[in-house]
Amino acid sequence: MMCDVGLPCVYYPGQCTAPVTVKPRLFTIVLLHCWQREYDKRPYKKFQFRRLDFEERIGRKYHCIRAFRIIVNFLLRRSLLEVSIWSVVVSHWDAKLLQEFALSLIRVWKIELKLMQLPTEFFVMLRLNAAKMEVVELSTPLSDQNVRMLREFLLVNKTLRTLNVSHCSLTQYNFALIADGVHKSGVRSLNASRLLGLKLSLDTASIIGSLLMQNHLVVLTLQHCEFTAQDMQPISEYLYRSKCALRELNLACNLIAADDTLFLMRGIAQGSGLELLDISCNSIGTHGGEWIAMYLSSCRMLQHLYLNYNDIGESGLNLILLTIKKESKMKRLNLYGNSFDARSAMIVRRLLDAEVLFHEVIDISYTYDEALQDYRIVPWR
């Protein structure tokens, strides 16, 4: 026997009442309106739906037909700019419902469909409406069958500028189709993180280099792609060009070493207008930190540099800090996760006290340790 609080009833087992069953709430369009007013502001143009939040608040499981029909009816009635839907399974049994869902996204500028199971029929309908769609930013899951349809969508649509196909089980083989669609479209920002495969082939790196040369990408994100030295060469060759259009390059969580850092920093210093470089969670080491210190002052446009967790030793990190002078152009410098010593703390102290850098720019600070009788580095969030 259990009591109301869920504990075993020891003293009066006969008086222990059965738990009260809570009736699940009805899921209606009015309820979606109320939820939107909780997370959005006027004029209520941003819609989001999270399956986990739905099941927690409603008290029952999500139904792929009934619940999804309520969502689609809500989207059809509202004039929205952003639609974000997570963890929803879309069934292909109701073709009319799929068609209405595709129609509801025509006027939306930003579409984010994460952790979803979308049938191929949805991408077919998306392709049929591609010429009429006003989408600027698209994030969608993909399967092998849907990659080709997305490529055809890219060829027809003229408004898309940001494409996010990260964590979509893309392989180094079907990535060529996405790259071809991006090359022939107006996409300027591409996130293709976590390309699958035991090792990326040189052909994949060449495709990325060719894509940069011909498409004038402004933002490129390639995390968790196992990039090595030979993969960096096509990207570095593009950075050498004086007409390089790339402004943000994110290569975090790869296999970049010291030699790769030399290729990147030399390319940025000699010809690139790169403003953001993220090579955190790699293994550039102390030698790579020395290459960064050598070329950092020559990177005229670089304003955001992320070097967290790169096994940079104290000597390499101190050289990087010593290259930062008065009137620094840095807007963000992340160094935490590497090795520091007392000299590092003294350099950071001098930079902060002299207002060469501010606390909102760098992710580390200093403090006096009475046990060590000296200054040491502490994280600054």
C-alpha positions in Angstrom: 0.0 0.0 0.0 1.1 3.5 -0.8 0.2 6.8 0.7 -0.5 10.1 -1.0 3.1 11.1 -0.9 4.2 7.9 -2.5 5.7 6.3 0.6 4.7 2.9 2.1 1.9 3.2 4.6 3.0 1.6 7.8 0.6 2.7 10.5 -2.8 2.6 8.8 -2.6 0.5 5.7 -6.4 0.2 5.4 -6.8 4.0 5.2 -4.4 4.4 2.3 -6.3 5.9 -0.7 -5.6 5.2 -4.3 -3.7 7.9 -6.2 -5.9 10.4 -8.1 -5.6 10.0 -11.8 -4.9 13.3 -13.6 -6.9 13.8 -16.8 -4.6 15.0 -19.6 -5.3 18.5 -20.9 -6.8 19.1 -24.3 -4.4 20.2 -27.0 -6.0 23.1 -29.0 -5.0 26.1 -31.1 -6.0 28.4 -28.2 -3.4 26.6 -26.0 -0.7 27.1 -28.7 -1.6 30.8 -28.7 -1.1 30.9 -24.9 2.2 29.1 -25.1 3.5 31.5 -27.8 2.8 34.4 -25.5 5.0 32.8 -22.9 8.2 32.6 -25.0 7.6 35.3 -27.6 7.1 39.0 -27.7 4.9 41.2 -29.7 4.0 41.0 -32.6 4.3 37.2 -31.9 6.0 36.2 -35.2 8.2 33.4 -33.8 6.7 30.0 -33.2 8.4 27.1 -31.4 7.2 23.6 -30.5 9.2 21.1 -28.4 7.9 17.6 -28.1 9.3 17.1 -24.6 7.7 20.3 -23.3 4.4 19.2 -24.9 4.4 15.8 -23.2 5.4 17.3 -19.9 2.7 20.0 -19.9 -0.1 18.1 -21.5 0.5 14.8 -19.6 0.3 12.4 -22.5 2.3 11.2 -25.5 2.6 13.1 -28.7 0.4 11.8 -31.6 1.9 12.1 -35.0 -1.4 12.8 -36.7 -3.8 14.4 -34.3 -1.3 16.7 -32.5 0.5 17.6 -35.7 -2.8 18.6 -37.4 -3.3 21.2 -34.5 0.2 22.6 -35.2 -0.4 22.8 -38.9 -3.7 24.6 -38.5 -2.1 27.1 -36.1 0.7 27.8 -38.7 -1.8 28.3 -41.5 -3.8 30.9 -39.4 -0.8 32.9 -38.4 1.6 35.1 -40.3 5.0 34.0 -38.9 8.6 34.9 -39.6 10.3 32.0 -37.7 9.2 28.4 -37.1 11.1 26.1 -34.9 9.9 22.5 -34.3 11.9 19.8 -32.4 11.7 16.1 -31.9 8.5 15.6 -33.9 7.7 12.5 -36.0 5.8 13.5 -39.2 3.7 10.7 -40.7 3.4 10.2 -44.5 -0.1 8.6 -44.2 -1.9 11.9 -44.5 -0.8 13.5 -47.8 -3.1 16.5 -47.4 -1.7 17.3 -44.0 1.9 17.1 -45.4 0.8 19.5 -48.2 -0.7 21.9 -45.8 2.5 21.8 -43.6 4.6 22.7 -46.7 2.2 25.5 -47.6 2.3 26.9 -44.1 6.1 27.4 -44.5 6.0 29.4 -47.7 6.1 32.9 -46.1 8.4 31.9 -43.2 11.9 33.4 -43.2 13.6 31.1 -40.8 12.7 27.3 -40.6 14.3 25.1 -38.0 13.4 21.4 -38.0 15.6 19.6 -35.5 15.6 15.9 -34.4 12.7 15.2 -36.6 11.7 12.3 -38.8 10.5 13.8 -42.1 9.2 11.7 -45.0 10.5 12.1 -48.5 7.1 13.3 -49.6 7.6 16.5 -47.4 10.8 17.3 -49.3 9.1 16.7 -52.6 6.4 19.2 -51.6 9.0 21.6 -50.4 10.7 21.4 -53.8 7.4 22.1 -55.6 7.0 25.3 -53.6 10.7 26.3 -53.7 10.1 29.2 -56.2 7.4 30.7 -54.0 9.2 30.3 -50.6 10.7 33.3 -48.9 12.9 31.3 -46.5 16.3 32.9 -45.7 17.6 30.4 -43.1 16.9 26.6 -43.2 17.9 23.9 -40.7 16.6 20.4 -41.5 17.4 16.7 -40.9 18.3 14.6 -43.9 18.4 11.1 -45.1 20.1 9.6 -48.2 16.8 9.9 -50.1 16.2 13.5 -49.2 19.7 14.9 -50.1 18.9 14.9 -53.8 15.5 16.7 -53.2 17.3 19.3 -51.1 19.8 19.9 -53.9 16.9 20.5 -56.3 15.3 22.9 -53.8 18.6 24.9 -53.6 18.7 25.1 -57.4 15.2 26.6 -57.6 15.0 28.8 -54.5 16.4 32.3 -54.8 16.1 33.6 -51.2 17.9 31.1 -49.1 21.1 32.5 -47.5 21.8 30.2 -44.5 21.8 26.4 -44.7 22.3 24.2 -41.7 22.8 20.4 -42.4 24.8 19.6 -39.4 24.2 16.3 -37.5 22.1 15.1 -40.5 24.1 11.8 -41.2 25.7 13.3 -44.2 28.5 11.2 -45.6 31.6 12.3 -47.5 29.8 10.8 -50.6 26.4 12.5 -50.6 28.0 15.8 -49.3 29.0 16.4 -53.0 25.3 16.8 -53.9 24.8 19.4 -51.1 28.0 21.2 -52.2 26.8 21.3 -55.8 23.4 22.8 -54.7 25.1 25.4 -52.5 27.5 26.3 -55.3 24.6 27.0 -57.7 22.4 28.8 -55.2 22.7 32.1 -53.2 23.7 30.4 -49.9 26.3 32.5 -48.0 26.4 30.6 -44.7 26.9 26.8 -44.5 27.0 24.6 -41.5 28.0 21.0 -42.5 29.4 19.8 -39.2 29.8 16.1 -38.3 30.4 14.7 -41.8 30.3 10.9 -41.3 33.1 8.5 -42.4 36.0 6.9 -40.8 38.3 9.4 -42.5 37.5 12.3 -44.7 39.0 11.7 -48.1 41.1 14.3 -50.0 38.2 14.5 -52.5 36.0 15.9 -49.7 38.6 18.5 -48.8 38.9 19.4 -52.5 35.1 19.8 -52.7 35.1 22.2 -49.8 38.0 24.2 -51.3 36.3 24.4 -54.6 33.1 25.5 -52.9 34.9 28.3 -51.2 36.6 29.4 -54.4 33.4 29.5 -56.5 30.6 30.3 -54.2 31.8 33.2 -52.1 30.7 31.8 -48.8 30.8 34.2 -45.9 30.3 31.8 -42.9 31.6 28.2 -42.9 31.2 25.8 -40.0 32.8 22.3 -40.1 32.9 20.9 -36.6 33.6 17.2 -35.8 34.8 16.4 -39.3 38.2 14.9 -38.3 40.1 17.5 -40.4 43.9 16.9 -40.6 46.8 18.8 -42.3 46.0 17.7 -45.8 42.4 18.9 -45.4 43.6 22.3 -44.3 45.5 23.0 -47.5 42.5 23.8 -49.8 41.0 26.1 -47.1 44.3 27.8 -46.5 44.9 28.4 -50.2 41.5 30.2 -50.4 42.5 32.3 -47.3 45.6 33.5 -49.2 43.4 35.2 -51.8 43.0 39.0 -51.6 39.4 38.6 -52.7 38.5 36.1 -50.1 34.8 36.6 -49.0 35.0 34.3 -46.0 34.4 36.2 -42.7 33.8 33.4 -40.2 35.5 30.0 -40.1 34.5 27.4 -37.4 36.8 24.3 -37.3 36.3 23.3 -33.7 36.6 19.7 -32.5 38.7 18.4 -35.4 42.3 16.9 -35.5 44.1 20.2 -36.3 47.7 20.2 -35.2 50.6 22.7 -35.2 51.3 22.5 -38.9 47.6 23.0 -39.8 47.7 26.1 -37.6 50.6 27.5 -39.5 48.7 27.1 -42.8 45.6 28.8 -41.5 47.4 31.7 -39.7 49.7 32.4 -42.6 46.8 32.5 -45.0 44.7 34.8 -42.8 47.7 37.1 -42.3 48.6 37.4 -46.0 45.3 37.7 -47.8 42.2 37.1 -45.8 39.6 39.4 -44.3 38.6 36.7 -41.8 37.0 38.2 -38.7 36.3 35.0 -36.7 38.3 31.8 -36.3 37.3 29.0 -34.0 39.8 26.2 -33.7 38.9 25.2 -30.1 39.0 21.6 -28.9 41.8 20.6 -31.3 45.4 19.7 -30.5 47.6 22.5 -31.8 49.9 22.3 -28.8 52.6 24.8 -27.7 54.1 24.8 -31.2 50.8 25.8 -32.7 50.4 28.5 -30.1 53.8 29.9 -31.2 52.6 30.0 -34.8 49.5 31.9 -33.7 51.6 34.4 -31.7 53.9 35.0 -34.8 51.0 35.8 -37.2 48.3 37.2 -34.9 49.5 40.9 -35.1 49.4 40.6 -38.9 45.8 39.4 -39.0 44.3 42.9 -39.5 40.6 41.9 -39.5 40.6 39.1 -37.0 38.4 40.1 -34.0 37.2 36.8 -32.6 39.6 34.0 -31.8 38.7 30.8 -29.9 41.5 28.6 -28.7 39.9 26.6 -25.8 41.2 23.2 -24.9 44.1 22.9 -27.4 46.9 21.6 -25.1 48.8 24.9 -25.5 51.7 25.1 -22.9 52.5 28.1 -20.8 55.2 29.4 -23.1 53.0 29.4 -26.2 50.1 31.0 -24.3 52.3 33.7 -22.9 53.5 34.6 -26.4 49.9 34.9 -27.6 49.1 37.2 -24.7 52.2 39.3 -25.3 51.2 40.1 -28.9 48.1 42.0 -27.7 48.9 45.7 -27.6 47.1 48.9 -26.8 44.1 49.7 -29.0 43.5 46.0 -29.4 40.9 45.1 -32.1 39.9 41.9 -30.3 36.3 41.6 -29.4 36.5 38.0 -28.1 39.5 35.9 -27.1 38.9 32.5 -25.5 41.9 30.8 -24.0 40.6 28.7 -21.1 41.4 25.0 -21.1 45.1 25.4 -21.8 48.1 25.6 -19.4 48.9 28.7 -17.5 51.6 29.8 -15.0 52.3 32.7 -12.7 53.7 34.7 -15.6 50.5 34.2 -17.5 48.5 35.7 -14.6 50.9 38.7 -14.5 50.4 39.4 -18.2 46.6 39.1 -17.9 46.7 41.4 -14.9 48.7 44.0 -16.8 46.4 43.8 -19.8 43.2 44.2 -17.8 44.5 46.9 -15.5 45.8 48.9 -18.4 42.4 48.4 -20.2 44.1 46.9 -23.2 41.5 44.1 -22.8 38.3 44.1 -20.9 36.6 41.3 -19.0 33.9 41.0 -21.6 36.5 40.3 -24.2 38.6 37.5 -22.6 37.4 34.4 -20.8 40.1 34.3 -18.2 41.1 36.5 -15.3 43.6 36.5 -12.4 43.4 36.2 -8.6 46.0 36.2 -5.8 46.5 32.7 -4.3 47.6 33.0 -0.7 48.7 29.3 -0.7 51.0 29.9 -3.6 51.9 33.5 -2.6 51.5 34.5 -6.2 48.9 35.3 -8.9 47.2 32.5 -10.9 44.7 32.3 -13.7 41.0 31.7 -13.1 38.1 31.3 -15.5 35.9 34.3 -16.2 32.5 33.6 -17.6 
